[in-house]
Amino acid sequence: MDDEYQGKTFKSGNSVALRLPKGMGIPEGTEIRMVREAPMSFRIEPVDAPRRKIDISGFAGKAPGAKLIPHGDFDERPSTIARRLAATDK
């Protein structure tokens, strides 16, 4: 790769920081590892397995033998009963 980028370090809290240009193609939120190869010479590489979010919305009702409890089997909260009675009295 013969692309060359120039940057300038800056202070961020108690650290020295360096912004990586978007043109380098590193996606936002990528966890990286920095390896010092020599004084002022570093290699950056992605951490082995990035954390991913799992969409569980398609699993609803997929457990064999699991049955939904009917809504009527739950006791209502006293505050819910009072709110319902207050609404019917108006």
BELBEL-V944531 format. One record per residue. N is the residue number from 0. PSI is psi in whole degrees, -180 to 180 (* if undefined). NEAR is the number of other C-alpha atoms within 12 Angstrom. Layout:
# BELBEL-V944531
n=N psi=PSI near=NEAR
n=N psi=PSI near=NEAR
This chain:
# BELBEL-V944531
n=0 psi=124 near=5
n=1 psi=13 near=5
n=2 psi=141 near=9
n=3 psi=135 near=10
n=4 psi=147 near=14
n=5 psi=138 near=12
n=6 psi=178 near=11
n=7 psi=133 near=12
n=8 psi=157 near=12
n=9 psi=162 near=12
n=10 psi=134 near=11
n=11 psi=99 near=10
n=12 psi=-127 near=7
n=13 psi=20 near=7
n=14 psi=163 near=9
n=15 psi=129 near=11
n=16 psi=158 near=13
n=17 psi=125 near=14
n=18 psi=139 near=18
n=19 psi=125 near=20
n=20 psi=145 near=16
n=21 psi=-31 near=10
n=22 psi=-14 near=13
n=23 psi=-13 near=16
n=24 psi=20 near=10
n=25 psi=118 near=16
n=26 psi=147 near=14
n=27 psi=138 near=14
n=28 psi=1 near=11
n=29 psi=128 near=18
n=30 psi=131 near=17
n=31 psi=160 near=18
n=32 psi=136 near=15
n=33 psi=129 near=14
n=34 psi=123 near=15
n=35 psi=123 near=12
n=36 psi=-29 near=10
n=37 psi=170 near=8
n=38 psi=126 near=8
n=39 psi=25 near=9
n=40 psi=118 near=10
n=41 psi=154 near=12
n=42 psi=133 near=14
n=43 psi=141 near=17
n=44 psi=154 near=15
n=45 psi=149 near=18
n=46 psi=147 near=14
n=47 psi=-62 near=10
n=48 psi=108 near=11
n=49 psi=147 near=13
n=50 psi=138 near=11
n=51 psi=149 near=9
n=52 psi=142 near=7
n=53 psi=128 near=8
n=54 psi=112 near=8
n=55 psi=7 near=9
n=56 psi=-27 near=9
n=57 psi=-3 near=9
n=58 psi=-10 near=10
n=59 psi=128 near=12
n=60 psi=11 near=12
n=61 psi=-6 near=12
n=62 psi=116 near=10
n=63 psi=135 near=9
n=64 psi=-13 near=7
n=65 psi=134 near=9
n=66 psi=140 near=10
n=67 psi=142 near=13
n=68 psi=128 near=8
n=69 psi=147 near=8
n=70 psi=-34 near=8
n=71 psi=-13 near=8
n=72 psi=-5 near=8
n=73 psi=140 near=8
n=74 psi=137 near=11
n=75 psi=150 near=13
n=76 psi=147 near=10
n=77 psi=-36 near=10
n=78 psi=-34 near=11
n=79 psi=-42 near=12
n=80 psi=-46 near=13
n=81 psi=-40 near=13
n=82 psi=-42 near=14
n=83 psi=-43 near=14
n=84 psi=-39 near=12
n=85 psi=-35 near=11
n=86 psi=-33 near=10
n=87 psi=-21 near=9
n=88 psi=-16 near=8
n=89 psi=* near=7
